[in-house]
Amino acid sequence: MGTAIPMITDDFHSINDVGWYASSYLLTLCAFQLIYGRLYTFYTGKWLLLGTILLFEIGVCFQYPFLLSNTDDMASQLYAVPLPTR
């Protein structure tokens, strides 16, 4: 998270939301922990890890064209709702 915070802050132009970055990471981690815990009972750890890496790579492949189009404003590439003006 420490290396990603400066880039995220530059893209969203908001230093006040830094506290939410770690919270959103932990919320996502907790949301998937139950799912992967259940999958771990059906599959071995090796196949679960390989499937998770494959899912990540597929996500990167779908995001790659958006990253090449315009690197100035990542928020618009991700179709995110813009932050309200402060």
N, C-alpha and C positions, 0 to 999 in steps of 0.2 A: 504494500500500500504506500510505503514511503516514497518509492520512485514514481508512482502513478499520480500522486496528489498534485504536483505542479502542473502536469498536463491537463488533468481534469479541471483544475481551477482556471487555467487559461482558456479552456474551451467553453466553460459555462460562465466565465467572467464574474465569479462570485466566491469570495474568500469566506463569507459568512456560513457557507454550507459545508465546510470541511468536516465538521462533526458527523455529518450524515454519510460520508463516504465509507467509513469503517462500519457504521451501522447497517448500511445496505449490503455490504459484503457479508457480514455475519448473518443477516436475515436470509440471504440467499443460501448460505452454507447450512443454516438450520432447516430451511425448507427442503433441501435435497437430502439431508442426513437420514430422515426416516425412509425415504424412497430407496436410497442405496443400501440402507440397513436391511430392508426387506429383500432387495435383489441379491444381497450377499448370502441369504439363506438358500437361494435357489442355484446360484452360480458360484464358481470358484473366484477367488480374488484376482487371479490373472486375467480371466475373461471379462470381469467387471471393469478392471483398470483399462484394458484394451478398448472396451466399448465406450468408456468415458472419454478416452483420448480421441477415438473416432468421432464421437459426438462433438467434441471441441473443434476438431479439424473441419468438420462439415460446417459448423458455425463460422469459422474463420473464412472458409471458401465463399460463403454467402455474403459476408461482410466486406470482402476484399475489393469488389468493384466500387463500392461506396467510398472506401478509403482512398482510392485512386482518383476519384472524380474531383474532389476539392478538399484539401486538407486544412483550409482556413476555418471552417465551421463544422466540427464533427457533430454537434448537436442536431443540425439539420439533416445530416446524412443518416443519423440513426432514427429519424422521424420522431424525435423526442419533443415533448411539449416545451416551448420556451419558458424560461424562468420569468416571472413577473418583474417588471421594472421596479427597482428599489429606490 
